[in-house]
Amino acid sequence: MDIFSIILWPIKWVIELILVAFHSLWTFVGLPFEAGITWVLSIVGLVIVVRAALIPIFVRQIKSQRRMLEVAPQLKKIQDKYKGKKDQFSREAMSRETMDLYKRTGTNPLSSCLPLLLQMPIFFGLFSVLNDASRNAERGGVGVLTPELAESFANATFLGAPLKATFIEAMNAGGPWQVMVVAVVMIILMTASQFITQLQIVSKNMSPETKASPMFRQQRILLYLLPLVFAVSGVAFPLGVMFYWLVSNFWTMGQQFIVIRNMPTPGSEAAKAREARLAKKGKLVVDGPTDGTASEEPEKKTTQRQQPVSKNRAKKKRK
């Protein structure tokens, strides 16, 4: 067993436990043991539990990325200041000013990557469990996913398409056509959901200063690159794995929508839209912390509070 397998072993054990627990739940409520819909719903439950557990990490990642986007224009000014200067003194001065900027703004380029790195073993574990169950059913899993359950998962069909089948295998074998249809529909949905997720960030949740920085160009590249990755790689993965990806993409899209609506980047179109909604409800928006949150206070209450205070002060002056 290599070091990678040793690291993934406890993660896979927990993932199998959640997957089998949901399968037992759906079987208990009356769904067939071998049915594809039972296993698909088990995958949906697995994704929901795992992604819900990762919400704190996601929020931290969003805040870290936002702070980096906010300082991107200032970082560009430092880079432009020393552009073309390759002497040691200039390099040291540029490095010093860059570190001072990070320290002054409380940002760190690695902090936005750390939450993503923490998620990677979990995602690899999810993929490994579902892929092994599809490809090596006779061996079972590392924990509660017995060979019988793995065989049931591998042979289960959804809309006539086996969960262990891939688009490429079906195309090379000339069928079944259900696999190709289900795979194509899922790839389209995966690509569209990933594109919409990135589009929400680029079009609504970036300030004008950020849109003028190199960071914006990187986001624009990701807008088209990530959906392309799903479109190309999706044809080679089993349908069971693709179901995980699809549900996870929908979760990310919805999660991103909620974050942008309630915690927009200051100065972005989403922030202006939020201020307009609050103003329409008759609430004052007081500038809050840099994470995009704002304290809300009804307009009427502020005027009512000021009167008693002024009367009390007047009484004290008379005394």
Order of alpha helices (4+ residues) and beta strands (2+ residues): alpha-alpha-alpha-alpha-alpha-alpha-beta-beta-alpha-alpha-alpha-alpha-alpha-alpha-beta-beta-alpha
